[in-house]
Amino acid sequence: MKHILIADDEPLILKGLVAILKQHPYPFGSIRTATNGEKALQMIGESIPHLLFTDIRMPRMDGLELCRAVHEKYPTVEKVIISGYGDFEYAQACISYGVKEYLLKPFTPSKIHALLQKMLSRGEVAFSISRYEEFVEQIVDGIWALDDLAAQESLERWESYCKTASASDADYVRMLSDGLPMVHKRLTVRGFRPKPDEAAEPREAGKYFGHVCMQISRLIEDLALQRGGQDLMQKAKAYIDERITQELSLEDVADFLGITPPYLSLLFKKVYKETFVQYRIGKRMLLAKRLLEIPHYRTHDIAYEVGYENYPHFSRTFKKVTGLSPLEYRHAMGIK
């Protein structure tokens, strides 16, 4: 059963098209509507349709931009451009975004029914193993580059493809689960042998993709550590400790180590179980507590001493970490 989404900012067009589609003998699963491309893209993310009808001219995001975004993220969605004769040349630019059909205004029920019959006769989306392997390779490239963001973006495109190409929830889970051994095998060929996966594997369709995402993140972390992450992070910590009162950014430390900031962030959290910022704040507050235990030090001077030019900021941070303000901490130590 197919699902349809219509994107058009003209209420009469939407109402008329919905009425005509409902008259078609094919029992569509759902017919949803959106008044602009931005809303349509959001709705597609929530539930992927089989067919998308979209007007060319819409506010926020026009039909061309919508088709481009859908083609990149949801390649199996069939797209129909709704356009006037004056927009026809503009509509032709959508060919590169997988658009194969155009619906010219004014349209009639017979014209739309003929178009639907043509599209429905193509049958369900055929599963392409080459397309599937292409997504897997993109995920492996992201892992190998230790680029968690790129790997997750590839995962989302792959998941969208599996969702639209599968016939059932069980089929969807199987398609995703089949991909993990392929990822492991390709990483092994490149010289990285992943550790066995000991995590419990959910079988529910709604939870399985989250499980896959966690497995890919774990692979990136393990690969990063294998590439000498432990030694690098000891150097990073020593460098931070020596400059704990200075304005030191993640980029500064990464530059010193000769690695990228995302790689440093990933390794630091993996090795020390906290972020770079959390570690730096913790060290500064530890130093602040030692100085607060010295009676003749003024709290404002201590704030500056540990790297805070703004005293209120220092006071808020200290209380967030210790549960006490600087003055309350001193009073608790018996210092007035």
C-alpha positions in Angstrom: 0.0 0.0 0.0 1.5 3.3 -1.1 1.5 6.6 0.8 1.4 10.1 -0.8 2.5 13.5 0.3 1.4 16.7 -1.5 3.3 20.0 -1.1 1.6 23.2 -2.4 0.9 26.6 -0.9 -2.4 27.0 -2.7 -5.3 25.6 -0.5 -7.6 25.0 -3.5 -4.9 23.0 -5.4 -4.3 20.9 -2.3 -8.0 20.3 -1.7 -8.6 19.5 -5.4 -5.7 17.1 -5.7 -6.5 15.2 -2.6 -10.1 14.8 -3.8 -9.0 13.5 -7.2 -6.5 11.1 -5.6 -9.2 9.7 -3.3 -11.3 8.9 -6.4 -8.6 6.6 -7.8 -9.4 2.9 -7.4 -6.0 2.2 -5.8 -6.4 2.1 -2.0 -3.7 4.5 -0.9 -2.5 4.1 2.7 -2.5 7.8 3.4 -2.6 11.2 1.6 -0.9 14.0 3.6 -0.5 17.6 2.7 2.1 20.4 3.4 1.9 24.1 2.6 5.6 24.6 2.0 8.7 22.6 1.2 10.2 23.0 4.7 7.2 21.4 6.3 7.0 18.7 3.6 10.7 17.7 4.3 9.9 17.5 8.1 6.9 15.3 7.4 9.0 13.0 5.1 11.5 12.6 7.9 8.6 11.5 10.2 7.1 9.0 7.7 8.6 8.4 4.3 6.0 8.4 1.5 6.2 6.5 -1.8 5.0 9.4 -3.9 5.7 13.2 -3.5 3.7 15.8 -5.5 5.3 19.2 -5.1 4.6 22.6 -6.5 7.6 24.6 -7.9 6.9 27.9 -6.2 6.4 27.7 -2.5 7.5 29.8 0.5 10.5 28.9 2.8 11.7 26.1 0.5 10.6 25.8 -3.1 9.9 22.6 -5.0 13.4 22.4 -6.6 15.2 22.6 -3.3 12.7 20.1 -1.8 13.4 17.6 -4.6 17.1 18.0 -4.2 16.9 17.4 -0.4 14.6 14.4 -0.9 16.8 12.9 -3.7 19.8 13.0 -1.4 18.2 11.7 1.8 15.3 9.6 0.5 16.3 8.4 -3.0 13.5 5.8 -3.3 10.7 8.5 -3.1 9.1 9.1 -6.5 8.6 12.7 -7.2 6.1 14.6 -9.4 6.5 18.3 -10.1 3.4 20.5 -10.2 4.0 23.5 -12.4 2.5 26.1 -14.7 3.6 26.4 -18.3 5.8 29.4 -17.4 7.7 27.2 -14.9 8.3 24.3 -17.2 11.9 25.1 -18.1 12.6 25.6 -14.4 11.0 22.3 -13.6 13.2 20.5 -16.0 16.2 21.3 -13.7 14.7 18.7 -11.4 15.7 15.9 -13.7 19.1 15.6 -11.9 17.1 15.2 -8.7 15.3 12.0 -9.9 12.1 13.7 -11.0 10.5 11.8 -13.9 7.0 13.1 -14.0 5.4 16.6 -14.4 1.9 17.7 -13.7 1.0 20.8 -15.7 -1.7 23.2 -14.5 -4.6 23.2 -15.0 -4.9 19.5 -14.4 -7.9 17.2 -14.7 -8.9 14.0 -12.9 -8.2 11.9 -16.1 -4.8 13.4 -16.4 -3.9 12.7 -12.8 -5.4 9.2 -12.9 -3.3 8.4 -16.1 -0.2 9.6 -14.4 -0.9 7.5 -11.3 -1.6 4.4 -13.4 1.8 4.9 -15.1 3.6 5.3 -11.8 1.8 2.4 -10.1 2.5 0.1 -13.0 6.2 0.3 -12.2 5.5 -1.8 -9.1 7.2 -1.6 -5.8 10.7 -0.2 -5.3 13.2 -2.9 -6.3 16.1 -3.6 -3.9 19.5 -2.7 -5.4 22.4 -4.6 -3.9 24.9 -2.2 -5.5 23.0 0.8 -4.0 23.1 -1.0 -0.6 26.8 -1.7 -0.8 27.4 2.0 -1.8 25.9 3.1 1.5 27.9 0.6 3.4 31.1 1.8 1.8 30.2 5.4 2.7 29.8 4.4 6.3 33.1 2.6 6.3 34.8 5.7 4.8 33.4 7.7 7.7 34.7 5.3 10.3 38.1 5.1 8.7 38.4 8.9 8.7 37.3 8.9 12.4 34.5 11.3 11.3 31.5 10.4 13.4 29.3 13.1 11.8 30.0 11.8 8.3 29.4 8.2 9.3 26.1 9.1 11.0 24.9 11.1 8.0 25.7 8.1 5.8 23.8 5.9 8.3 20.7 8.0 8.0 20.7 7.8 4.2 21.2 4.1 4.4 18.4 3.7 7.0 16.0 5.7 4.8 16.8 3.4 1.9 16.3 0.3 3.9 13.0 1.6 5.2 11.6 2.4 1.8 13.0 -0.7 0.1 11.7 -3.2 2.8 8.3 -4.9 2.7 7.9 -5.3 6.4 9.4 -4.4 9.8 11.2 -7.8 9.9 12.6 -7.2 6.4 13.8 -3.7 7.5 15.6 -5.1 10.6 17.2 -7.9 8.5 18.5 -5.3 5.9 20.1 -3.3 8.7 21.5 -6.3 10.5 23.0 -7.6 7.3 25.0 -4.4 6.9 27.0 -4.6 10.1 29.0 -7.8 9.1 29.7 -6.1 5.8 31.1 -3.0 7.6 33.3 -5.3 9.9 34.6 -7.2 6.9 35.6 -4.1 5.0 37.3 -2.6 8.0 39.3 -5.9 8.4 40.4 -5.7 4.8 41.8 -2.2 5.6 43.8 -3.5 8.5 41.4 -2.9 11.5 39.9 -5.9 13.2 36.8 -4.9 15.2 36.2 -6.4 18.6 33.3 -8.8 18.9 30.0 -7.1 19.6 28.8 -8.1 23.1 25.8 -5.7 23.2 22.3 -7.2 23.3 20.7 -6.9 19.8 17.1 -5.6 19.8 14.7 -7.1 17.3 12.2 -4.3 17.4 12.2 -2.2 14.2 11.9 1.1 16.2 15.0 0.3 18.3 17.3 -1.4 15.8 18.6 1.6 14.0 19.7 3.2 17.4 21.6 -0.1 18.1 23.3 0.2 14.7 24.3 3.8 15.3 25.9 2.9 18.7 27.8 0.1 17.1 29.3 2.4 14.4 30.3 5.0 17.1 32.0 2.2 19.1 33.9 1.2 16.0 35.2 4.8 15.5 36.2 5.0 19.2 38.0 1.6 19.0 39.8 2.5 15.8 40.9 5.9 17.3 42.4 4.1 20.3 44.2 1.6 18.2 45.9 4.4 16.3 47.8 5.5 19.5 45.1 7.4 21.2 46.2 6.6 24.8 49.7 8.1 24.3 48.3 11.2 22.6 45.8 11.8 25.4 48.5 11.7 28.0 50.3 14.4 26.1 47.1 16.4 25.7 46.4 16.2 29.5 49.9 17.3 30.4 49.7 20.2 27.9 46.3 21.3 29.4 47.5 21.0 33.0 50.5 23.2 32.3 48.2 25.9 30.9 45.1 25.4 33.1 44.8 29.1 34.0 45.1 30.2 30.4 42.4 30.5 27.7 43.1 27.2 26.0 40.7 25.9 23.3 40.2 22.4 22.0 41.7 23.7 18.7 44.8 24.9 20.5 45.4 21.5 22.0 44.7 19.7 18.7 47.1 22.0 16.9 49.8 21.2 19.4 49.2 17.4 18.9 48.9 17.7 15.1 45.5 16.2 15.0 42.0 17.5 14.2 39.7 18.9 16.9 37.0 16.3 16.3 39.5 13.5 16.6 40.9 15.0 19.9 37.4 15.4 21.3 36.5 11.8 20.4 39.7 10.4 22.0 39.6 12.5 25.1 36.1 11.5 26.0 36.9 7.8 25.2 40.0 7.7 27.4 39.0 9.9 30.3 35.2 9.5 30.3 34.6 13.2 30.2 34.9 16.0 27.6 37.8 18.4 27.2 35.7 21.3 28.7 34.6 19.2 31.7 38.2 18.2 32.4 39.4 21.8 32.2 36.6 23.1 34.5 37.3 20.3 37.0 41.0 21.1 37.2 40.3 24.9 37.5 37.8 24.3 40.3 40.3 22.0 42.1 42.9 24.7 42.0 40.3 27.3 43.2 39.4 25.2 46.2 43.1 25.0 47.2 43.5 28.8 46.9 40.2 29.4 48.8 41.7 27.5 51.7 44.4 30.2 52.0 42.8 32.9 54.2 44.5 36.0 52.8 43.5 35.4 49.2 40.5 37.4 48.0 37.9 35.5 46.1 38.0 37.9 43.1 41.8 37.4 42.9 41.3 33.7 43.0 38.8 33.8 40.1 41.4 35.7 38.0 44.2 33.3 39.2 42.4 30.2 37.9 41.5 31.8 34.5 38.2 33.6 35.0 38.1 37.4 34.4 34.4 37.5 35.1 33.8 36.8 38.8 30.1 36.0 38.6 30.9 33.4 35.9 33.5 31.9 38.2 31.1 31.9 41.2 28.3 30.2 39.2 30.7 27.6 37.8 32.2 26.9 41.2 28.7 26.4 42.8 27.6 24.1 39.9 30.7 21.9 40.5 30.9 21.9 44.3 27.3 22.7 45.4 28.7 25.8 47.3 29.5 29.4 46.3 33.2 30.4 46.9 32.2 32.2 50.1 30.1 29.3 51.4 33.0 27.0 50.7 35.3 29.2 52.8 32.7 29.3 55.6 32.5 25.5 55.5 36.3 25.4 56.0 36.0 27.7 59.0 37.5 30.7 57.1 35.7 34.1 57.3 
